[in-house]
Amino acid sequence: MGYRSKDKTINVSSGKSRRRSNRKINIRMIAALSGAVVIGVAAIYVVYSSLPFVKVSKAIAAGNRYSENAEYDAAINSYSEAIEIDSGSVTAYNNMASAYLSIDDTESAKKVLYDGWQNTENEALLGNYLTVIMNDAVNSMNKGEGNIDTVLSVLEVLEQDNTNADAIELLSAAYDRCFSAYTGDPNGLFRNGDENGCSFAKYSDLLSRMITVYENTPSEELKALILKYAIPVADSFTINYEDAVSYKAILERVREAVATSDEIDSAIACLVNAEGVQEIFADIFTQLDVGNVDELRDFVVSEKYLSLRDVFLNNIETPQENTTYVAISREAIILNKNDGKFSYRFLNFEENPQTKGVITLWANYFEDDGVQRCSISYEPESVNGNPYPHTKYSVTYLKSYTNSGKNTKVAKMNYRLCTEITDENGEIDETIIGDWGGDNEYVMDIDTIESRIKA
């Protein structure tokens, strides 16, 4: 039949062997596949864990846990790590700012929120930034620590949101409370900036920025605020002359772009008048600065000097304060407000010992044989900053008797120079020269003059 029984047996045994071999191969394949799946899952996990958004989420979560445990420094580091990975994470900026506020570091909180807004343009971050500024300003004012920097910070809120009613209301409240710190001393507002943090530069910046906001978004509330801030709360304040020129320009901008008031108009009138007076004395100051005191002879009888003198002599209305002896200096003026109207004067030597020189206009009636005297004084700059010895030159053009050969006394118009030198003990060495600059100059006898005055 072609088959033997032993051959059959052999054939059956061989088939079983092949099946066992296949089963072993399948087991090996399954094991290999399982290992590959495990490795694949692990690889996927590693890749997932290294994704930026996962790292950011982990860093924020860590920061939140630290914050819950009041470990704010660690929380800030975690939020900072999140921001380094993704500078657009709004949550990280907000949470980091919150952590800073928890340790009363308002400045850092504001910086984080502002940087976040700059990087993301997220309006919520901007809103939180402005809220922190407002709250910080209110806290400073409630503690009595408000100053011009407080006002400038609130103004930043108004610049970001031109119609923010809360910011306008807070700025109005800050006017009295923040500027009251500078009203005790006339120099406190604008001339002691290095000592108290206020300066004309800051004030000028404040007004200019307010006007810009108004020009962009005008409103009656903002108009009232600018008119309020245009005039400092102090009834008397000193301002450096170069700043006074700038102040006039700012007030003129207020008047042109916003509105005006009686106080603004009177302040501008003072500043305009001060510029005119400076022009009158500019050339003579230049001569006196180099020691040419003899130039006072021509100046004291000049038309421009006598015209100004007659304003005071005849009580003609002027914003410059009317006194018998009117100081003219170049460093600063003081503005004084009475009944809602300003007047002004230049600082004298005692008020400003660091001056480069003071001229004093004499507006006193004094006639010789019906001829009004013309007088002027000049106090030069201190030597090496030392006020003593203090020198004062006084020049008078008058009609008086002078020597005219062989002791003949002749009445004529002539100049008289009086030089006073005062030492630190108050002792005065005085010299008077008659017919000063004339043909018959002579030194007058002080004792004789004093005896005549006493008589």
Secondary structure, DSSP 8 states (H G I E B T S, - for coil): ----HHHHHHHHHHHHHHHHHHHHHHHHHHHHHHHHHHHHHHHHHHHHHTSHHHHHHHHHHHHHHHHHTT-HHHHHHHHHHHHHH-TT-HHHHHHHHHHHHHTT-HHHHHHHHHHHHHHH--HHHHHHHHHHHHHHHHHHHHTT---HHHHHHHHHHHHHSTT-HHHHHHHHHHHHHHHGGG-SSTTTTTT-HHHHS--HHHHHHHHHHHHHHHHHS--HHHHHHHHHHTS-S-SEEEEEHHHHHHHHHHHHHHHHHT---HHHHHHHHHHHHHHHHHHHHHHHHHHHHTT-GGGHHHHHTSHHHHHHHHHHHTT---SB---SEEEE-SSEEEEEEETTEEEEEE--TTT-TT-SEEEEEE----EETTEE-EEEEEEE--BTTB--SEEEEEEEEEEEEEE-STT-EEEEEEEEEEEEEE-TTS-EEEEEEETTTSTT-EE--HHHHHHHHH-
